[in-house]
Amino acid sequence: MKKILFSIILLLGCYVSKAQQINQTEEIKKQLNDQQLSEITEAEAARAKADALLEAANKQMDKVNAQKAKAASASKSEAKKIQKSLKTEEPAAVAKKITALTQSNKVNSNIYKIYQENLDELEMSAKPEKQKSLKEILALAKKDFDDAELTIKKLPTGKKVDQNVILKNRENADIKYNDAIAQQVQAYACVLGWYDIKEEEKKVEQPAVQIVQQPENTDRIIYKVQIAASETPLSMSALNEIYKTNDIINNDLEENLYRYSIGYFSTYEEAAALRDKIGVRGAFIVAYKNGKRVTDINEVYNK
């Protein structure tokens, strides 16, 4: 079997695998210089604070949404009371979440830049056979990062701006930042050889996973959770080293890369639920339309 370049991350903790032995965060920290390590430590502390703010903001938003649902089924007089209280509660909840997302955006942007500086250094010393895959993964990460930065840059301003528009754009930016960082983790997996096949394993020929053809004659957005990418087809045993599952694994050949994903959803939220359920750090959501990957942030996240 040809040498397989993995670009994917940690296997679920409930399965026995060499992947379990890799603590990604610690392995990445080993690559950082003293300045970068100090910066990432500060970023992690800021990340924890941002997460706490987001959790509190989400709880407040949940209460507002519960009140809205209650008003929809309440009597006319009761609904009127609820709507009156929502006039102050909803703007406060939206403002709180915008504040939390603003902090989260800043932290994610900072983490990306620290990782990218280090990955640029690692790329220069990487083996030639790894550099091609590394460049492709980092190009995807940069695309997501640039989209996030552009979304922040284009945020509308002024006292009369609809705060819900600000909220949606901040949410979209955070999704893109997180996707960019997830792909950076895949880049670390590639360049550091976390899942490289051993010489004795390469001698054993194994059938590659068959490509699962999905319907392409639709212009609606389809969402999947990408778990791996490789220049050559991966065997089922190789995929099980990454993520052991009985689910159907999609294999999309794009730009000379086999991209492996799970799920086939009509909404981003469904795909996000699966991504969170499997718990694979670095897995991220991809969107397709008419069989081709969609990269436009507005088309992917606002529909």
C-alpha positions in Angstrom: 0.0 0.0 0.0 1.2 3.5 -0.8 2.1 5.7 2.0 -1.0 7.3 3.4 -1.0 10.8 4.6 -3.5 11.2 7.4 -5.0 14.6 8.1 -7.3 13.7 10.9 -7.4 13.6 14.5 -8.3 11.8 17.8 -10.4 8.7 17.9 -13.3 8.5 20.4 -12.0 7.6 23.9 -14.3 4.5 24.1 -12.4 2.6 21.5 -8.9 1.0 21.9 -6.5 2.5 19.4 -3.1 4.0 19.1 -4.9 7.3 18.6 -6.0 7.2 22.2 -2.4 7.7 23.2 -2.2 11.1 21.5 -3.0 14.1 23.6 -3.3 16.6 20.8 -3.1 19.7 22.9 0.1 18.6 24.6 1.6 17.4 21.4 1.0 20.8 19.7 2.4 22.6 22.7 5.7 20.6 22.3 6.2 22.2 18.9 5.8 25.8 20.2 8.7 28.0 21.1 8.8 29.8 24.4 7.0 32.9 23.1 4.3 30.9 21.3 3.8 28.7 24.4 3.3 31.7 26.6 0.8 33.2 24.1 -1.2 30.0 23.8 -1.3 29.6 27.6 -2.8 33.1 27.8 -5.2 32.3 24.9 -6.4 29.1 26.7 -7.2 31.2 29.8 -9.1 33.7 27.6 -10.8 30.8 25.9 -12.1 29.5 29.2 -13.5 32.9 30.1 -15.1 33.3 26.7 -16.7 29.8 27.0 -18.1 30.7 30.4 -19.6 33.9 28.9 -21.1 32.0 26.0 -22.6 29.4 28.3 -24.3 32.1 30.4 -25.5 34.0 27.3 -26.9 30.8 25.8 -28.9 30.1 28.9 -30.3 33.6 28.8 -31.2 33.2 25.2 -32.9 29.8 26.0 -35.1 31.5 28.5 -36.1 34.1 25.9 -36.9 31.5 23.4 -38.9 29.5 26.0 -40.9 32.7 26.7 -41.6 33.1 23.0 -42.8 29.5 22.7 -45.0 30.1 25.8 -46.5 33.2 24.3 -47.4 31.4 21.1 -49.7 29.0 22.9 -50.9 31.3 25.8 -54.1 33.2 26.0 -54.3 36.6 24.4 -54.0 38.5 27.7 -51.1 36.2 28.9 -49.3 36.5 25.6 -49.5 40.3 25.8 -47.8 40.2 29.2 -45.1 38.0 28.0 -44.5 40.1 24.9 -44.2 43.2 27.1 -41.5 41.6 29.2 -39.7 40.3 26.1 -39.3 43.9 24.9 -36.6 44.3 27.5 -35.4 40.7 28.1 -34.8 39.8 24.4 -32.5 42.8 23.6 -30.6 42.2 26.8 -30.1 38.5 25.9 -29.0 39.4 22.4 -26.5 42.1 23.7 -25.1 39.6 26.2 -24.5 37.0 23.5 -22.9 39.5 21.2 -20.5 40.5 23.9 -19.7 36.8 24.5 -19.2 36.1 20.8 -17.0 39.2 20.4 -14.7 37.8 23.0 -14.8 34.3 21.5 -14.0 35.8 18.0 -10.9 37.5 19.4 -9.7 34.4 21.2 -10.2 32.2 18.2 -8.5 34.6 15.9 -5.5 34.8 18.3 -5.2 31.0 18.6 -5.3 30.6 14.8 -2.5 33.1 14.4 -0.3 31.4 17.0 -0.8 28.0 15.4 -0.3 29.3 11.9 3.1 30.9 12.9 4.2 27.6 14.3 2.8 25.5 11.3 4.7 27.8 8.9 7.9 26.9 10.8 7.0 23.2 10.7 6.1 23.2 7.0 9.6 24.4 6.1 11.2 21.4 7.8 8.5 18.9 6.8 9.4 16.0 4.5 8.6 16.7 0.9 5.9 13.9 0.7 4.1 15.7 3.6 4.3 19.2 2.3 1.7 18.9 -0.4 -1.0 17.6 1.9 0.0 20.1 4.5 -0.3 23.0 2.1 -3.7 21.9 0.9 -5.0 21.5 4.5 -3.6 24.9 5.5 -5.1 26.6 2.4 -8.6 25.4 3.5 -7.9 26.6 7.0 -6.8 30.0 5.7 -9.9 30.3 3.6 -12.1 29.8 6.6 -10.0 32.2 8.7 -10.2 34.9 6.0 -13.9 34.5 5.7 -14.3 34.9 9.4 -12.1 38.0 9.4 -14.0 39.5 6.5 -17.3 38.9 8.2 -16.1 40.8 11.3 -14.7 43.6 9.2 -18.0 44.0 7.4 -20.1 44.2 10.5 -22.7 47.0 10.2 -22.3 49.9 12.6 -24.5 52.6 14.0 -27.2 53.0 16.6 -30.0 51.9 14.3 -28.4 48.6 13.2 -30.5 45.5 13.9 -28.6 43.7 16.7 -29.9 40.4 15.5 -27.9 40.9 12.3 -24.8 41.6 14.4 -25.5 38.4 16.4 -25.9 36.2 13.3 -22.7 37.5 11.8 -20.8 37.0 15.0 -22.1 33.5 15.1 -21.1 32.8 11.5 -17.6 34.2 12.2 -17.1 32.0 15.2 -18.1 28.9 13.2 -15.6 29.8 10.5 -12.8 30.5 13.1 -13.5 27.1 14.8 -13.4 25.3 11.4 -10.1 27.0 10.6 -8.6 25.8 13.9 -10.0 22.3 13.4 -8.2 22.1 10.1 -5.0 23.4 11.7 -5.2 20.4 14.1 -5.5 18.2 11.0 -2.4 19.9 9.7 -0.5 19.1 12.9 -1.7 15.4 12.6 -0.3 15.3 9.0 3.1 16.9 9.6 3.8 15.2 12.9 2.7 11.8 11.6 0.3 11.0 14.4 -1.4 8.3 12.3 1.2 7.3 9.8 1.1 3.7 8.7 4.0 1.6 10.0 6.3 -0.2 7.5 4.9 -3.6 8.4 1.4 -2.4 8.0 2.0 -1.0 4.6 3.1 -4.5 3.3 -0.4 -5.8 3.9 -2.7 -4.8 1.0 -6.2 -3.9 2.1 -9.1 -2.9 0.0 -10.0 0.7 0.0 -13.4 1.9 1.2 -15.8 2.2 -1.8 -17.0 5.7 -2.7 -20.5 6.3 -1.6 -22.2 8.3 -4.3 -24.7 10.8 -3.0 -27.4 12.4 -5.1 -26.1 15.4 -7.0 -29.1 16.6 -8.8 -30.2 19.0 -6.1 -29.5 22.6 -5.5 -30.2 22.5 -1.8 -27.3 22.6 0.7 -26.2 19.2 2.1 -24.1 19.1 5.3 -21.6 16.4 6.3 -19.0 16.0 9.1 -15.5 15.6 7.6 -13.3 13.2 9.6 -10.3 12.6 7.3 -8.5 13.5 4.1 -5.9 11.5 2.1 -4.1 11.6 -1.2 -4.8 7.9 -1.6 -7.9 5.9 -0.8 -8.0 4.7 2.8 -8.8 1.1 3.8 -11.6 0.4 6.3 -9.1 -0.7 8.9 -7.3 2.6 8.5 -10.5 4.6 8.9 -11.3 2.5 12.0 -8.1 3.8 13.5 -9.5 7.3 13.1 -13.1 6.8 14.0 -14.6 3.4 14.7 -18.2 3.4 13.4 -20.9 1.4 11.7 -22.1 4.5 10.0 -21.8 4.9 6.2 -18.7 6.9 5.4 -18.9 9.2 2.4 -15.8 9.5 0.2 -15.7 12.6 -2.0 -12.8 13.0 -4.4 -11.9 16.7 -4.7 -8.8 18.3 -6.1 -6.8 15.0 -5.9 -7.8 14.5 -2.2 -10.1 11.8 -0.9 -12.2 13.5 1.8 -14.0 11.2 4.2 -17.1 12.3 6.0 -20.1 11.0 7.9 -23.7 12.1 7.8 -26.0 13.6 5.1 -28.1 16.4 6.5 -30.3 19.2 5.2 -29.5 21.6 8.1 -26.3 22.8 9.7 -27.8 22.2 13.1 -28.2 18.4 12.5 -24.6 18.1 11.3 -23.4 20.1 14.3 -25.2 17.7 16.6 -23.5 14.7 15.0 -20.1 16.5 15.2 -20.6 17.2 18.9 -21.9 13.7 19.6 -18.9 11.8 18.1 -16.5 14.1 20.1 -13.7 13.9 17.6 -11.6 17.0 18.1 -10.9 18.7 14.8 -13.8 17.2 12.9 -15.6 19.9 11.1 -18.7 20.5 9.0 -18.6 20.7 5.2 -21.4 21.8 2.9 -22.2 20.6 -0.7 -24.5 21.7 -3.4 -24.9 19.8 -6.6 -22.1 17.5 -5.6 -19.6 20.4 -5.1 -18.3 21.9 -1.9 -19.8 25.2 -0.9 -17.4 27.7 0.5 -19.5 30.9 0.5 -20.1 31.6 4.2 -23.5 33.3 3.6 -24.8 30.4 1.5 -23.6 27.8 4.0 -24.7 29.3 7.3 -27.6 31.7 6.6 -29.9 29.3 4.8 
